[in-house]
Amino acid sequence: MALPSTYAEPNCSLARALEVVGERWTLLIVRDAFFGVRRFGDFATQLKIPRAVLTSRLKSLVQEGVFRRDENGGVVEYRLTDRGVALWPVIRALLHWGDESYSPDGTKRALRHDADNGLIDEENHCQTCGGLVPVPDIRIEPGPGYKPPTGELDPVSAQIGRPRLLLEPITVGRGPRAAED
């Protein structure tokens, strides 16, 4: 449900942004899109989100221009648009805040500049070359605070847990699937 639009100050960009990404699950869907999840079923598997909620959030994110919905041969994928990729600093800041506040053993997921293996700081600068690293050049990998899940992992979770470039699509066990909203 969207936030009410009866704010004391109607010129609040934060309130408008929260109408788009502030609902429960939405930022986790966006996070997983950065991790390479593109298909409805993979989002559902990874997040353990009710399908009706996922359908609603994906439709909203497409309407707001955060995702685009691509269909090719009956296979539907949701991809971040430029507007969606522009959310990376928000996701990055929340990951950093979560690590600082709730991960006493260190960063859960380390971010590295793929070109030179340098760690990336909370402002997205490479500690080796000093450059601002664009999202497609960021490799994410388990950090010192990462706790491997116990038990058998689904293929999507297993791939997300390995070092990989952001935005690199999850492709394990792919066959044609029926289109889902």
N, CA and C atoms as an extended XYZ file, in Angstrom:
543
Properties=species:S:1:pos:R:3:atomname:S:1:resname:S:1:resid:I:1 pbc="F F F"
N         0.847       -1.174        0.000 N   MET     1
C         0.000        0.000        0.000 CA  MET     1
C         0.889        1.233        0.000 C   MET     1
N         0.570        2.186       -0.862 N   ALA     2
C         1.354        3.414       -0.964 CA  ALA     2
C         1.116        4.294        0.260 C   ALA     2
N         2.083        5.136        0.539 N   LEU     3
C         1.935        6.084        1.630 CA  LEU     3
C         0.837        7.083        1.279 C   LEU     3
N         0.146        7.577        2.278 N   PRO     4
C        -0.870        8.583        1.966 CA  PRO     4
C        -0.219        9.834        1.390 C   PRO     4
N        -0.935       10.521        0.515 N   SER     5
C        -0.353       11.714       -0.109 CA  SER     5
C        -0.858       12.989        0.552 C   SER     5
N        -1.167       12.905        1.821 N   THR     6
C        -1.622       14.085        2.552 CA  THR     6
C        -0.542       14.514        3.553 C   THR     6
N         0.625       14.838        3.029 N   TYR     7
C         1.725       15.262        3.871 CA  TYR     7
C         1.548       16.727        4.242 C   TYR     7
N         2.103       17.083        5.383 N   ALA     8
C         2.067       18.493        5.783 CA  ALA     8
C         2.834       19.331        4.761 C   ALA     8
N         3.886       18.778        4.203 N   GLU     9
C         4.695       19.470        3.194 CA  GLU     9
C         4.658       18.642        1.923 C   GLU     9
N         3.876       19.059        0.916 N   PRO    10
C         3.711       18.237       -0.291 CA  PRO    10
C         4.942       18.184       -1.191 C   PRO    10
N         5.961       18.927       -0.894 N   ASN    11
C         7.149       18.950       -1.739 CA  ASN    11
C         8.266       18.083       -1.171 C   ASN    11
N         7.919       16.908       -0.682 N   CYS    12
C         8.910       16.033       -0.065 CA  CYS    12
C         9.307       14.917       -1.034 C   CYS    12
N        10.506       15.013       -1.578 N   SER    13
C        10.995       13.995       -2.506 CA  SER    13
C        11.221       12.659       -1.812 C   SER    13
N        11.594       12.666       -0.544 N   LEU    14
C        11.764       11.415        0.184 CA  LEU    14
C        10.441       10.664        0.271 C   LEU    14
N         9.370       11.377        0.587 N   ALA    15
C         8.060       10.732        0.672 CA  ALA    15
C         7.673       10.130       -0.682 C   ALA    15
N         7.928       10.842       -1.766 N   ARG    16
C         7.610       10.324       -3.101 CA  ARG    16
C         8.460        9.092       -3.414 C   ARG    16
N         9.735        9.130       -3.068 N   ALA    17
C        10.602        7.974       -3.302 CA  ALA    17
C        10.124        6.764       -2.501 C   ALA    17
N         9.690        6.997       -1.258 N   LEU    18
C         9.199        5.887       -0.443 CA  LEU    18
C         7.905        5.299       -0.993 C   LEU    18
N         7.128        6.090       -1.714 N   GLU    19
C         5.943        5.542       -2.369 CA  GLU    19
C         6.337        4.499       -3.417 C   GLU    19
N         7.521        4.633       -3.986 N   VAL    20
C         7.995        3.713       -5.012 CA  VAL    20
C         8.733        2.525       -4.394 C   VAL    20
N         9.653        2.765       -3.463 N   VAL    21
C        10.506        1.694       -2.948 CA  VAL    21
C        10.341        1.418       -1.459 C   VAL    21
N         9.377        2.042       -0.809 N   GLY    22
C         9.265        1.920        0.636 CA  GLY    22
C         8.413        0.788        1.159 C   GLY    22
N         7.736        0.062        0.277 N   GLU    23
C         6.912       -1.043        0.761 CA  GLU    23
C         7.781       -2.238        1.123 C   GLU    23
N         7.273       -3.033        2.046 N   ARG    24
C         7.976       -4.247        2.445 CA  ARG    24
C         8.287       -5.090        1.210 C   ARG    24
N         9.449       -5.638        1.139 N   TRP    25
C         9.963       -6.499        0.069 CA  TRP    25
C        10.570       -5.729       -1.095 C   TRP    25
N        10.166       -4.506       -1.342 N   THR    26
C        10.560       -3.834       -2.577 CA  THR    26
C        12.071       -3.662       -2.688 C   THR    26
N        12.715       -3.154       -1.662 N   LEU    27
C        14.172       -2.977       -1.746 CA  LEU    27
C        14.908       -4.313       -1.806 C   LEU    27
N        14.333       -5.366       -1.233 N   LEU    28
C        14.953       -6.684       -1.352 CA  LEU    28
C        14.846       -7.213       -2.780 C   LEU    28
N        13.754       -6.919       -3.448 N   ILE    29
C        13.609       -7.280       -4.864 CA  ILE    29
C        14.648       -6.530       -5.680 C   ILE    29
N        14.793       -5.250       -5.427 N   VAL    30
C        15.783       -4.442       -6.142 CA  VAL    30
C        17.190       -4.959       -5.840 C   VAL    30
N        17.475       -5.257       -4.576 N   ARG    31
C        18.787       -5.810       -4.211 CA  ARG    31
C        19.074       -7.078       -4.999 C   ARG    31
N        18.097       -7.977       -5.050 N   ASP    32
C        18.309       -9.231       -5.760 CA  ASP    32
C        18.480       -9.022       -7.256 C   ASP    32
N        17.879       -7.988       -7.807 N   ALA    33
C        18.104       -7.670       -9.221 CA  ALA    33
C        19.558       -7.254       -9.431 C   ALA    33
N        20.137       -6.514       -8.489 N   PHE    34
C        21.561       -6.194       -8.570 CA  PHE    34
C        22.403       -7.470       -8.483 C   PHE    34
N        21.936       -8.450       -7.714 N   PHE    35
C        22.660       -9.717       -7.562 CA  PHE    35
C        22.476      -10.628       -8.772 C   PHE    35
N        21.643      -10.231       -9.731 N   GLY    36
C        21.497      -10.997      -10.964 CA  GLY    36
C        20.193      -11.740      -11.124 C   GLY    36
N        19.301      -11.637      -10.166 N   VAL    37
C        18.008      -12.313      -10.288 CA  VAL    37
C        17.168      -11.544      -11.295 C   VAL    37
N        16.547      -12.259      -12.227 N   ARG    38
C        15.742      -11.619      -13.267 CA  ARG    38
C        14.369      -12.251      -13.453 C   ARG    38
N        14.219      -13.488      -13.052 N   ARG    39
C        12.974      -14.200      -13.326 CA  ARG    39
C        12.075      -14.254      -12.096 C   ARG    39
N        10.778      -14.201      -12.376 N   PHE    40
C         9.770      -14.204      -11.318 CA  PHE    40
C        10.016      -15.334      -10.330 C   PHE    40
N        10.128      -16.558      -10.846 N   GLY    41
C        10.297      -17.717       -9.975 CA  GLY    41
C        11.561      -17.655       -9.142 C   GLY    41
N        12.617      -17.062       -9.706 N   ASP    42
C        13.864      -16.930       -8.958 CA  ASP    42
C        13.744      -15.913       -7.831 C   ASP    42
N        13.024      -14.812       -8.088 N   PHE    43
C        12.760      -13.858       -7.000 CA  PHE    43
C        11.964      -14.560       -5.898 C   PHE    43
N        10.925      -15.301       -6.299 N   ALA    44
C        10.070      -15.980       -5.322 CA  ALA    44
C        10.870      -16.989       -4.507 C   ALA    44
N        11.727      -17.754       -5.170 N   THR    45
C        12.542      -18.757       -4.483 CA  THR    45
C        13.533      -18.113       -3.530 C   THR    45
N        14.234      -17.118       -4.014 N   GLN    46
C        15.290      -16.479       -3.229 CA  GLN    46
C        14.726      -15.749       -2.014 C   GLN    46
N        13.640      -15.029       -2.207 N   LEU    47
C        13.105      -14.177       -1.139 CA  LEU    47
C        12.057      -14.874       -0.270 C   LEU    47
N        11.543      -16.000       -0.731 N   LYS    48
C        10.450      -16.685       -0.014 CA  LYS    48
C         9.270      -15.727        0.176 C   LYS    48
N         8.981      -14.969       -0.861 N   ILE    49
C         7.946      -13.938       -0.856 CA  ILE    49
C         6.659      -14.520       -1.428 C   ILE    49
N         5.507      -14.188       -0.872 N   PRO    50
C         4.257      -14.652       -1.478 CA  PRO    50
C         4.151      -14.171       -2.932 C   PRO    50
N         3.704      -15.057       -3.809 N   ARG    51
C         3.649      -14.746       -5.238 CA  ARG    51
C         2.768      -13.532       -5.543 C   ARG    51
N         1.668      -13.388       -4.829 N   ALA    52
C         0.786      -12.236       -5.073 CA  ALA    52
C         1.492      -10.926       -4.724 C   ALA    52
N         2.261      -10.940       -3.654 N   VAL    53
C         3.010       -9.742       -3.254 CA  VAL    53
C         4.088       -9.446       -4.286 C   VAL    53
N         4.791      -10.485       -4.719 N   LEU    54
C         5.842      -10.301       -5.720 CA  LEU    54
C         5.255       -9.748       -7.016 C   LEU    54
N         4.132      -10.284       -7.451 N   THR    55
C         3.471       -9.785       -8.663 CA  THR    55
C         3.160       -8.304       -8.531 C   THR    55
N         2.597       -7.916       -7.400 N   SER    56
C         2.244       -6.516       -7.163 CA  SER    56
C         3.475       -5.616       -7.174 C   SER    56
N         4.536       -6.034       -6.470 N   ARG    57
C         5.746       -5.207       -6.399 CA  ARG    57
C         6.416       -5.082       -7.768 C   ARG    57
N         6.497       -6.173       -8.517 N   LEU    58
C         7.120       -6.108       -9.836 CA  LEU    58
C         6.327       -5.220      -10.783 C   LEU    58
N         5.006       -5.333      -10.759 N   LYS    59
C         4.184       -4.462      -11.612 CA  LYS    59
C         4.406       -2.999      -11.266 C   LYS    59
N         4.462       -2.705       -9.981 N   SER    60
C         4.685       -1.328       -9.543 CA  SER    60
C         6.059       -0.830       -9.972 C   SER    60
N         7.084       -1.660       -9.810 N   LEU    61
C         8.438       -1.259      -10.188 CA  LEU    61
C         8.557       -1.048      -11.697 C   LEU    61
N         7.830       -1.833      -12.464 N   VAL    62
C         7.807       -1.631      -13.920 CA  VAL    62
C         7.081       -0.324      -14.245 C   VAL    62
N         5.936       -0.097      -13.630 N   GLN    63
C         5.174        1.141      -13.873 CA  GLN    63
C         5.993        2.375      -13.525 C   GLN    63
N         6.798        2.292      -12.489 N   GLU    64
C         7.599        3.437      -12.047 CA  GLU    64
C         8.914        3.568      -12.808 C   GLU    64
N         9.181        2.634      -13.718 N   GLY    65
C        10.384        2.727      -14.528 CA  GLY    65
C        11.653        2.276      -13.829 C   GLY    65
N        11.523        1.534      -12.727 N   VAL    66
C        12.679        0.993      -12.021 CA  VAL    66
C        13.143       -0.297      -12.709 C   VAL    66
N        12.188       -1.091      -13.169 N   PHE    67
C        12.446       -2.321      -13.928 CA  PHE    67
C        11.810       -2.188      -15.292 C   PHE    67
N        12.318       -2.964      -16.223 N   ARG    68
C        11.603       -3.185      -17.473 CA  ARG    68
C        11.314       -4.675      -17.541 C   ARG    68
N        10.201       -4.988      -18.135 N   ARG    69
C         9.766       -6.387      -18.264 CA  ARG    69
C        10.032       -6.812      -19.695 C   ARG    69
N        10.930       -7.772      -19.873 N   ASP    70
C        11.282       -8.275      -21.197 CA  ASP    70
C        10.723       -9.681      -21.350 C   ASP    70
N        10.112       -9.942      -22.496 N   GLU    71
C         9.621      -11.284      -22.789 CA  GLU    71
C        10.237      -11.731      -24.100 C   GLU    71
N        10.823      -12.917      -24.055 N   ASN    72
C        11.458      -13.471      -25.243 CA  ASN    72
C        11.145      -14.968      -25.295 C   ASN    72
N        10.322      -15.357      -26.256 N   GLY    73
C         9.983      -16.771      -26.402 CA  GLY    73
C         9.270      -17.352      -25.204 C   GLY    73
N         8.420      -16.595      -24.556 N   GLY    74
C         7.683      -17.075      -23.391 CA  GLY    74
C         8.440      -16.951      -22.082 C   GLY    74
N         9.672      -16.490      -22.125 N   VAL    75
C        10.472      -16.300      -20.914 CA  VAL    75
C        10.438      -14.817      -20.547 C   VAL    75
N        10.011      -14.538      -19.336 N   VAL    76
C         9.913      -13.157      -18.857 CA  VAL    76
C        11.068      -12.879      -17.909 C   VAL    76
N        11.723      -11.752      -18.130 N   GLU    77
C        12.776      -11.300      -17.234 CA  GLU    77
C        12.505       -9.861      -16.826 C   GLU    77
N        12.877       -9.553      -15.607 N   TYR    78
C        12.777       -8.196      -15.071 CA  TYR    78
C        14.193       -7.676      -14.924 C   TYR    78
N        14.474       -6.567      -15.590 N   ARG    79
C        15.820       -5.995      -15.570 CA  ARG    79
C        15.761       -4.573      -15.034 C   ARG    79
N        16.782       -4.210      -14.288 N   LEU    80
C        16.875       -2.840      -13.805 CA  LEU    80
C        17.074       -1.891      -14.984 C   LEU    80
N        16.352       -0.804      -14.972 N   THR    81
C        16.548        0.267      -15.943 CA  THR    81
C        17.642        1.191      -15.409 C   THR    81
N        17.973        2.215      -16.154 N   ASP    82
C        18.930        3.210      -15.634 CA  ASP    82
C        18.406        3.816      -14.336 C   ASP    82
N        17.096        4.022      -14.270 N   ARG    83
C        16.494        4.562      -13.038 CA  ARG    83
C        16.680        3.581      -11.885 C   ARG    83
N        16.561        2.300      -12.171 N   GLY    84
C        16.766        1.281      -11.147 CA  GLY    84
C        18.214        1.200      -10.710 C   GLY    84
N        19.139        1.223      -11.668 N   VAL    85
C        20.566        1.176      -11.341 CA  VAL    85
C        20.959        2.399      -10.508 C   VAL    85
N        20.255        3.501      -10.712 N   ALA    86
C        20.529        4.716       -9.936 CA  ALA    86
C        20.205        4.519       -8.450 C   ALA    86
N        19.507        3.436       -8.103 N   LEU    87
C        19.233        3.129       -6.699 CA  LEU    87
C        20.427        2.471       -6.003 C   LEU    87
N        21.487        2.140       -6.745 N   TRP    88
C        22.628        1.471       -6.135 CA  TRP    88
C        23.163        2.211       -4.911 C   TRP    88
N        23.363        3.524       -4.938 N   PRO    89
C        23.881        4.178       -3.722 CA  PRO    89
C        22.980        3.966       -2.498 C   PRO    89
N        21.685        3.868       -2.711 N   VAL    90
C        20.755        3.616       -1.600 CA  VAL    90
C        20.958        2.203       -1.066 C   VAL    90
N        20.983        1.235       -1.982 N   ILE    91
C        21.195       -0.160       -1.587 CA  ILE    91
C        22.554       -0.292       -0.900 C   ILE    91
N        23.570        0.316       -1.482 N   ARG    92
C        24.928        0.249       -0.927 CA  ARG    92
C        24.973        0.850        0.469 C   ARG    92
N        24.336        1.998        0.645 N   ALA    93
C        24.324        2.647        1.965 CA  ALA    93
C        23.607        1.772        2.997 C   ALA    93
N        22.513        1.147        2.613 N   LEU    94
C        21.789        0.284        3.548 CA  LEU    94
C        22.593       -0.979        3.866 C   LEU    94
N        23.277       -1.555        2.879 N   LEU    95
C        24.147       -2.701        3.145 CA  LEU    95
C        25.242       -2.307        4.146 C   LEU    95
N        25.852       -1.154        3.926 N   HIS    96
C        26.919       -0.679        4.822 CA  HIS    96
C        26.370       -0.433        6.231 C   HIS    96
N        25.237        0.229        6.314 N   TRP    97
C        24.632        0.512        7.612 CA  TRP    97
C        24.293       -0.795        8.335 C   TRP    97
N        23.737       -1.760        7.600 N   GLY    98
C        23.423       -3.054        8.206 CA  GLY    98
C        24.661       -3.770        8.713 C   GLY    98
N        25.742       -3.724        7.919 N   ASP    99
C        26.993       -4.342        8.369 CA  ASP    99
C        27.535       -3.658        9.611 C   ASP    99
N        27.542       -2.323        9.593 N   GLU   100
C        28.057       -1.567       10.736 CA  GLU   100
C        27.215       -1.791       11.990 C   GLU   100
N        25.913       -1.921       11.824 N   SER   101
C        25.005       -2.010       12.967 CA  SER   101
C        24.743       -3.428       13.456 C   SER   101
N        24.798       -4.411       12.555 N   TYR   102
C        24.318       -5.746       12.908 CA  TYR   102
C        25.260       -6.887       12.550 C   TYR   102
N        26.459       -6.608       12.141 N   SER   103
C        27.384       -7.676       11.757 CA  SER   103
C        28.700       -7.533       12.522 C   SER   103
N        28.740       -8.024       13.777 N   PRO   104
C        29.948       -7.849       14.589 CA  PRO   104
C        31.176       -8.569       14.016 C   PRO   104
N        30.976       -9.555       13.149 N   ASP   105
C        32.105      -10.292       12.572 CA  ASP   105
C        32.631       -9.660       11.288 C   ASP   105
N        32.049       -8.536       10.899 N   GLY   106
C        32.517       -7.851        9.692 CA  GLY   106
C        31.491       -7.878        8.576 C   GLY   106
N        31.897       -7.342        7.466 N   THR   107
C        31.024       -7.199        6.302 CA  THR   107
C        30.477       -8.547        5.862 C   THR   107
N        29.182       -8.589        5.605 N   LYS   108
C        28.554       -9.826        5.128 CA  LYS   108
C        28.969      -10.113        3.684 C   LYS   108
N        28.956       -9.073        2.860 N   ARG   109
C        29.321       -9.230        1.453 CA  ARG   109
C        30.299       -8.116        1.092 C   ARG   109
N        31.488       -8.528        0.694 N   ALA   110
C        32.516       -7.564        0.299 CA  ALA   110
C        32.283       -7.151       -1.144 C   ALA   110
N        32.556       -5.899       -1.433 N   LEU   111
C        32.454       -5.375       -2.791 CA  LEU   111
C        33.857       -5.047       -3.276 C   LEU   111
N        34.174       -5.520       -4.470 N   ARG   112
C        35.506       -5.309       -5.035 CA  ARG   112
C        35.401       -4.757       -6.443 C   ARG   112
N        36.386       -3.954       -6.796 N   HIS   113
C        36.522       -3.452       -8.162 CA  HIS   113
C        37.052       -4.631       -8.979 C   HIS   113
N        36.286       -5.088       -9.947 N   ASP   114
C        36.677       -6.280      -10.692 CA  ASP   114
C        37.983       -6.074      -11.455 C   ASP   114
N        38.275       -4.850      -11.868 N   ALA   115
C        39.467       -4.579      -12.674 CA  ALA   115
C        40.770       -4.766      -11.898 C   ALA   115
N        40.775       -4.423      -10.603 N   ASP   116
C        42.043       -4.489       -9.860 CA  ASP   116
C        41.914       -5.175       -8.504 C   ASP   116
N        40.745       -5.765       -8.240 N   ASN   117
C        40.488       -6.506       -7.004 CA  ASN   117
C        40.477       -5.621       -5.761 C   ASN   117
N        40.461       -4.296       -5.933 N   GLY   118
C        40.447       -3.397       -4.782 CA  GLY   118
C        39.111       -3.408       -4.070 C   GLY   118
N        39.158       -3.348       -2.745 N   LEU   119
C        37.919       -3.228       -1.975 CA  LEU   119
C        37.273       -1.889       -2.288 C   LEU   119
N        35.946       -1.873       -2.256 N   ILE   120
C        35.187       -0.661       -2.529 CA  ILE   120
C        34.632       -0.142       -1.207 C   ILE   120
N        34.834        1.137       -0.949 N   ASP   121
C        34.380        1.715        0.313 CA  ASP   121
C        32.886        2.049        0.246 C   ASP   121
N        32.374        2.575        1.350 N   GLU   122
C        30.933        2.866        1.446 CA  GLU   122
C        30.480        3.958        0.486 C   GLU   122
N        31.405        4.692       -0.084 N   GLU   123
C        31.046        5.718       -1.072 CA  GLU   123
C        31.309        5.254       -2.502 C   GLU   123
N        31.596        3.951       -2.664 N   ASN   124
C        31.778        3.311       -3.964 CA  ASN   124
C        33.111        3.642       -4.637 C   ASN   124
N        34.111        4.014       -3.858 N   HIS   125
C        35.451        4.268       -4.394 CA  HIS   125
C        36.332        3.047       -4.156 C   HIS   125
N        37.125        2.704       -5.168 N   CYS   126
C        38.066        1.594       -5.075 CA  CYS   126
C        39.242        2.013       -4.193 C   CYS   126
N        39.595        1.164       -3.237 N   GLN   127
C        40.702        1.462       -2.329 CA  GLN   127
C        42.062        1.239       -2.981 C   GLN   127
N        42.093        0.599       -4.155 N   THR   128
C        43.355        0.390       -4.860 CA  THR   128
C        43.636        1.517       -5.844 C   THR   128
N        42.665        1.793       -6.732 N   CYS   129
C        42.912        2.811       -7.767 CA  CYS   129
C        42.310        4.170       -7.430 C   CYS   129
N        41.421        4.218       -6.428 N   GLY   130
C        40.815        5.475       -6.007 CA  GLY   130
C        39.627        5.907       -6.839 C   GLY   130
N        39.331        5.194       -7.911 N   GLY   131
C        38.242        5.590       -8.800 CA  GLY   131
C        36.864        5.257       -8.259 C   GLY   131
N        35.874        6.008       -8.748 N   LEU   132
C        34.477        5.716       -8.483 CA  LEU   132
C        34.104        4.552       -9.395 C   LEU   132
N        33.637        3.456       -8.832 N   VAL   133
C        33.435        2.226       -9.596 CA  VAL   133
C        31.992        2.134      -10.077 C   VAL   133
N        31.791        2.020      -11.404 N   PRO   134
C        30.434        1.851      -11.919 CA  PRO   134
C        29.872        0.474      -11.539 C   PRO   134
N        28.571        0.399      -11.385 N   VAL   135
C        27.911       -0.819      -10.925 CA  VAL   135
C        28.333       -2.064      -11.712 C   VAL   135
N        28.371       -2.047      -13.047 N   PRO   136
C        28.742       -3.288      -13.754 CA  PRO   136
C        30.166       -3.771      -13.484 C   PRO   136
N        31.013       -2.933      -12.886 N   ASP   137
C        32.400       -3.308      -12.593 CA  ASP   137
C        32.603       -3.727      -11.140 C   ASP   137
N        31.499       -3.914      -10.406 N   ILE   138
C        31.578       -4.302       -8.997 CA  ILE   138
C        31.363       -5.806       -8.874 C   ILE   138
N        32.310       -6.450       -8.193 N   ARG   139
C        32.182       -7.873       -7.881 CA  ARG   139
C        31.796       -7.987       -6.411 C   ARG   139
N        30.801       -8.806       -6.150 N   ILE   140
C        30.353       -9.042       -4.776 CA  ILE   140
C        30.769      -10.454       -4.389 C   ILE   140
N        31.231      -10.593       -3.160 N   GLU   141
C        31.700      -11.896       -2.691 CA  GLU   141
C        31.471      -11.989       -1.189 C   GLU   141
N        31.454      -13.207       -0.654 N   PRO   142
C        31.291      -13.337        0.798 CA  PRO   142
C        32.396      -12.592        1.541 C   PRO   142
N        31.987      -11.855        2.562 N   GLY   143
C        32.933      -11.131        3.399 CA  GLY   143
C        33.186      -11.883        4.690 C   GLY   143
N        33.974      -11.303        5.606 N   PRO   144
C        34.311      -11.993        6.850 CA  PRO   144
C        33.106      -12.265        7.753 C   PRO   144
N        32.042      -11.483        7.627 N   GLY   145
C        30.854      -11.694        8.450 CA  GLY   145
C        29.821      -12.610        7.817 C   GLY   145
N        30.093      -13.095        6.613 N   TYR   146
C        29.155      -13.972        5.897 CA  TYR   146
C        29.097      -15.335        6.576 C   TYR   146
N        27.921      -15.786        6.849 N   LYS   147
C        27.712      -17.106        7.443 CA  LYS   147
C        27.046      -17.983        6.389 C   LYS   147
N        27.771      -18.974        5.860 N   PRO   148
C        27.159      -19.837        4.847 CA  PRO   148
C        25.907      -20.506        5.401 C   PRO   148
N        24.845      -20.521        4.603 N   PRO   149
C        23.620      -21.183        5.052 CA  PRO   149
C        23.856      -22.679        5.273 C   PRO   149
N        23.140      -23.227        6.223 N   THR   150
C        23.231      -24.663        6.459 CA  THR   150
C        22.190      -25.363        5.601 C   THR   150
N        22.438      -26.597        5.283 N   GLY   151
C        21.507      -27.364        4.470 CA  GLY   151
C        21.732      -27.123        2.989 C   GLY   151
N        20.905      -27.767        2.211 N   GLU   152
C        21.034      -27.673        0.760 CA  GLU   152
C        20.412      -26.374        0.257 C   GLU   152
N        21.148      -25.705       -0.622 N   LEU   153
C        20.684      -24.438       -1.175 CA  LEU   153
C        20.010      -24.659       -2.521 C   LEU   153
N        19.002      -23.851       -2.808 N   ASP   154
C        18.446      -23.839       -4.146 CA  ASP   154
C        19.507      -23.254       -5.075 C   ASP   154
N        19.426      -23.529       -6.387 N   PRO   155
C        20.474      -23.061       -7.311 CA  PRO   155
C        20.631      -21.538       -7.350 C   PRO   155
N        19.553      -20.792       -7.163 N   VAL   156
C        19.642      -19.332       -7.188 CA  VAL   156
C        20.445      -18.841       -5.988 C   VAL   156
N        20.112      -19.314       -4.807 N   SER   157
C        20.830      -18.907       -3.594 CA  SER   157
C        22.291      -19.319       -3.659 C   SER   157
N        22.557      -20.501       -4.202 N   ALA   158
C        23.941      -20.961       -4.321 CA  ALA   158
C        24.740      -20.030       -5.229 C   ALA   158
N        24.150      -19.605       -6.333 N   GLN   159
C        24.876      -18.731       -7.250 CA  GLN   159
C        25.073      -17.336       -6.648 C   GLN   159
N        24.064      -16.832       -5.952 N   ILE   160
C        24.189      -15.519       -5.315 CA  ILE   160
C        25.281      -15.537       -4.243 C   ILE   160
N        25.490      -16.659       -3.579 N   GLY   161
C        26.487      -16.760       -2.521 CA  GLY   161
C        27.919      -16.837       -3.009 C   GLY   161
N        28.122      -16.988       -4.311 N   ARG   162
C        29.475      -17.066       -4.879 CA  ARG   162
C        29.925      -15.691       -5.361 C   ARG   162
N        31.225      -15.481       -5.477 N   PRO   163
C        31.695      -14.217       -6.065 CA  PRO   163
C        31.139      -14.058       -7.480 C   PRO   163
N        30.633      -12.849       -7.767 N   ARG   164
C        30.033      -12.587       -9.082 CA  ARG   164
C        29.909      -11.090       -9.298 C   ARG   164
N        29.833      -10.700      -10.538 N   LEU   165
C        29.630       -9.291      -10.858 CA  LEU   165
C        28.183       -8.906      -10.570 C   LEU   165
N        27.982       -7.695      -10.074 N   LEU   166
C        26.619       -7.193       -9.947 CA  LEU   166
C        26.006       -7.137      -11.341 C   LEU   166
N        24.719       -7.332      -11.411 N   LEU   167
C        23.916       -7.306      -12.637 CA  LEU   167
C        24.147       -8.512      -13.554 C   LEU   167
N        25.118       -9.369      -13.238 N   GLU   168
C        25.346      -10.577      -14.040 CA  GLU   168
C        24.155      -11.516      -13.821 C   GLU   168
N        23.473      -11.924      -14.899 N   PRO   169
C        22.245      -12.709      -14.704 CA  PRO   169
C        22.497      -14.093      -14.117 C   PRO   169
N        21.576      -14.497      -13.267 N   ILE   170
C        21.553      -15.864      -12.744 CA  ILE   170
C        21.091      -16.755      -13.900 C   ILE   170
N        21.822      -17.826      -14.171 N   THR   171
C        21.485      -18.649      -15.330 CA  THR   171
C        21.463      -20.142      -15.041 C   THR   171
N        21.554      -20.556      -13.808 N   VAL   172
C        21.628      -21.984      -13.504 CA  VAL   172
C        20.331      -22.702      -13.841 C   VAL   172
N        20.462      -23.903      -14.382 N   GLY   173
C        19.306      -24.765      -14.636 CA  GLY   173
C        18.226      -24.133      -15.457 C   GLY   173
N        18.594      -23.459      -16.530 N   ARG   174
C        17.617      -22.724      -17.321 CA  ARG   174
C        16.980      -23.559      -18.406 C   ARG   174
N        15.690      -23.562      -18.389 N   GLY   175
C        14.881      -24.067      -19.479 CA  GLY   175
C        13.754      -23.087      -19.670 C   GLY   175
N        12.990      -23.181      -20.745 N   PRO   176
C        11.870      -22.247      -20.930 CA  PRO   176
C        10.858      -22.401      -19.791 C   PRO   176
N        10.355      -21.297      -19.354 N   ARG   177
C         9.315      -21.290      -18.322 CA  ARG   177
C         8.139      -20.478      -18.836 C   ARG   177
N         7.001      -20.792      -18.289 N   ALA   178
C         5.811      -20.009      -18.638 CA  ALA   178
C         5.972      -18.612      -18.075 C   ALA   178
N         5.452      -17.651      -18.799 N   ALA   179
C         5.520      -16.253      -18.352 CA  ALA   179
C         4.674      -16.089      -17.103 C   ALA   179
N         5.221      -15.390      -16.131 N   GLU   180
C         4.478      -15.051      -14.917 CA  GLU   180
C         4.548      -13.538      -14.762 C   GLU   180
N         3.544      -12.994      -14.122 N   ASP   181
C         3.559      -11.554      -13.873 CA  ASP   181
C         4.336      -11.309      -12.679 C   ASP   181
